[in-house]
Amino acid sequence: MGNRRFNIAKERVSPFKQDLSPEAAKAKAERDLAAANTPEREAKRAENQRVRRAAVKAGTNISGKDYDHKDKRFKSVTANRGNDGKGTKIEG
């Protein structure tokens, strides 16, 4: 009964979504949008688009890979997390 995926009585069954009240969900959506539209994030998003388009044009297989803005190369999604194994507290 504790497994949420099989609990039919729950409104949301996805194990990946946060259980937020409507007010909290709205506030989170506003915070997330503000964070996504900072100048730094916009620059990274534009850089990612430029580099991915160039890689595809050059015939590079980038399927399942993300661009690492610090190392300036494509990495697997798993390898592109957590500051190369050092954690995110000291990232900079």
Secondary structure, DSSP 4 states (H G I P E B T S, - for coil): ---GGG-TTSS---TTS----HHHHHHHHHHHHHHHTSHHHHHHHHHHHHHHHHHHHTT---TTEEEETTTTEEEETTTTSHHHHT-STT--
